[in-house]
Amino acid sequence: MEWLYSIGSVVLVSLLSLVGVVTLSLSETKLKKIVFILVGLATGALFGDAFIHLLPEALGNSANKVGTAAYVLVGIFAFFILEKFLLWRHEHLLREEEPEHHVGMMNLVADGLHNLIDGMLIGASYLVDIRIGLATTLAVVLHELPQEIGDFGILLHAGFSRRRALLFNFLCASLAIMGAVVALLIGAKAAAFSDFMLPITAGGFIYIAGSDLVPELHKESDLTKSLLQFLALSVGVGLMLLLLLLD
């Protein structure tokens, strides 16, 4: 059953890469408003999934609470190192004044790695419990929506045609399927797989939400939009609570 749910979930996540089709008919102002709301939802969903689902499950199954906490730190540090490397590569390309097309390809490589990890996280979560898997999938979906819009824009800016941008973005997102398969295969052979993957996943979500998304929210100082941000963030957390209460 976890195979069916996992593959279905990562296929859904992969299809989000085609969201660029919708943005073609939107003005820049409307697009910014949509991304603004989705970033708030994504932030709440990632924090909610980490603290309401992943961490309690990981701690409940662990005989070594300190070890579980250490895995959370491993997740945070791993995502920090990954982001630092990608930022260094980006600056390196800019200093060498490489054609913009290469920057687009670098974005595909970075996003492909991220999608691979997302697939592994989703697959690992379903190995533990269907609820955990659904919550993680929802958090990934809300996080991926604004990112996929941005990725599509980067590819267009790098000189890709709309058709090629959609195709490459979809192929890149499809790596999540491979990640889920790898996680399910490993998990079926190693009972302890989820014991360290869950806290690492939580650490990754905490890092992404706190390091990447919260700073984006703080760029908005308008009172009305700030209240909308908080509302969107609360809805994201609320969705995680709702999944828990529906069990």
N, C-alpha and C positions, 0 to 999 in steps of 0.2 A: 504493500500500500504506500509506503514512503517513497518508492520509486515513482509511482504514478503522480503523487502530489509534488514531488521534487521537480520532475521533468516538466510537468504542467506549469509550475511556478516560474521556472527559469525561462521557459518559452514565452510566458507572459512578460517577464522582465525584458527579454530580448526584443519583443515587439514594440516596447516603449521607444526604441531607437528610431522608429518611424514617425515619431511625434513631430519631426521637422516638416512633414507634409502640412500639418495644421498651421504652423507658424508662417508659412508662405503667404497666407491670406491676411495676416495680422499686421497692424501698424506697429512701429517700434514702441510707442507709448503703451498700447494694449499688452504687448509682449512683456514689457517690464512689470506691469501690474500683475500678470499671471505668475511670473517667476518670483516676484516679491511674496505672494501668498504661499506658493509652493515651498519656498525656502523655509518659511515659518513652520509649515506642516512637517516638512522633512526633519527639521531640528527636533520638534516635539516627538515625532515617531521614533527617531534614533535614540534619544534619551529614554523614552518610555520603554522601548524594547529592551534596552540594556539593563535598566534598573528594575523594571517590573517583571520581565520574563527571563532574560538570559542569566543575570546574576543570581536571582533566587533559585533557579533550577540548578545552576552550577554549584552553588554553595550547599544546596540540599542533598546533592549526590556525592559531595566530597567529604572525605575523612580528614583532609588536610586543608583547613580554611586558609592558612597562610600561603600554601602552595597555589591555591585557586586565585588568591589575590595577586600573587606573583605573575600568574598567567595573564591577568587583566593588564598588568604593567607591560608584559611582553607584547600584548596587542597594541597598546598605546605607543610603545617605543618602535615597534615594527612599522606602524603607519607613519610615525614621525620620520624615520629613516627613509622610507619609500618616498614620501613627499619631498624631503630634502634633496634626494637624488634627482627626482624629476624636475625640481626647481633649478638645480645646478645644471642639468642638461639643457633646460630651456634657456637659461642665461648664456650658456656656452654657445648655443646655436646663434643667439642674437649677436653675441660679440663677434662671431665669425661672419656675420651677415649672410647667412645661408638663405637661399630662396624660401619664400613663405610656404611653398609646397612641402618642404621638408619639416617645417614646424607642424603642419597638418598631419604628416605621417607620424611624427613623434607623439602627437596627441592621440592618434589611433593606438600606438603601442602602449602608452600609459593607460588609456582607457580600457584596452584589452586586458591588461593585467588586473585592473580594478574589477572588471566584469568576471574574470576567472575567479578571483577571490570571493566576489559576491555569490557566485554559483556554489562554491565550496561551503560558504557560510550557510546558505539556504539548505543545501543537502545535509550538512551536519546538524542543523536545527531540526529537520524532519526526522532524523534518526532518534532524537530524544523524545519528541512528542509532536503530534499534528498541530496542537495549539502554538507551540514554539515556532514551528515552521511557518505557519500562517502569519504570525506576528512579525517574524523576521522578513518574510516576503513583502508584507505591507510596508514595513519600514524601508526596505530596499526600493520598492516601487516609488514611494513618496520622495525618497532621496534621489532616485535616478531621473525623475521627470525634469526638474530644472537643469540637471547636468546634461541630459541628452539634448535639450534645446541649445545649451551652450556649445556642446560638441559639434552639433550640426552647423552652428554659426561659424565656428572656427574653421571647419572644412570648406565652407563657402568662401570665407575670407582668404583661405590658402590657395584658392584657385580651382577647387573642385566644382564640377557642374552639379546641379541639384540632384540629378539622377545618380551620379557617382557618389556624392556625399551620402545620400540615403543608403545606397548599397554597401559602402564601406562601413558606415556607422552600424548597420544591421549585422554585418559579418563580424565586426568587432564585438558587438553585444552578445552574439551567439556563443562566445567563449564561456559565457555563464553556464551553458549546457554542459560543456566539457568539465567545468569545475564541479558541478553537481554530481556528475557521473564518477569523477575521481573520489569525491568525498563519500559517496555511497559505497563504492567498492572497498575503500580503505576501512570505512566504518563497519562494514559487514564482517571484516576479518579482525578488527581490533575493537574490543568492547570499550577500551579506555579512550577511544578517539574523541568522543564528545566531551569527555571530562576536561580536556584542555582546550578544545576548539570553542566551546561555549564562552569561557571567560576571555579567550583571545578575541572572539567575535565582539563581545561586550566592550573590550578595550578599544577595538577598532571603531566601533560605533560612537563611543564616547569621544574619541579623538576627532573623528570627522565632524561630529556635531559641535563640539566645543572649539576646535581649532579652525575649521573652515567655514561652518555655517553661522555660528554666533557672531563672529566679526562682520559677516555680510549683513546681518540684521542690525548691527550697531551703526552701520553707515547711514541708516535712515534716522533722522532726528525729528521729523514732523510728528506732532502729538497724535494726530488721527491715525497715521500709518503705523506708528509705534504701538498703538492700542490694537490695531488689526494684526500686527505681528504677534503680539502676545496672545490674541484670540486664536490665531492659526496654530501657534505653538501648543496652546492648551488643547486644541482639537486633536493635534497629533498625539499627545499624551493620552487624551481621552479615548482615542481609538484603540490604543494598546490596553487600556483598562477594560474597555468593552469586550475585547477578545478574551480577556481573563475571566470576566464575569459571565460570559456566555458558556463557559465550560460546564 
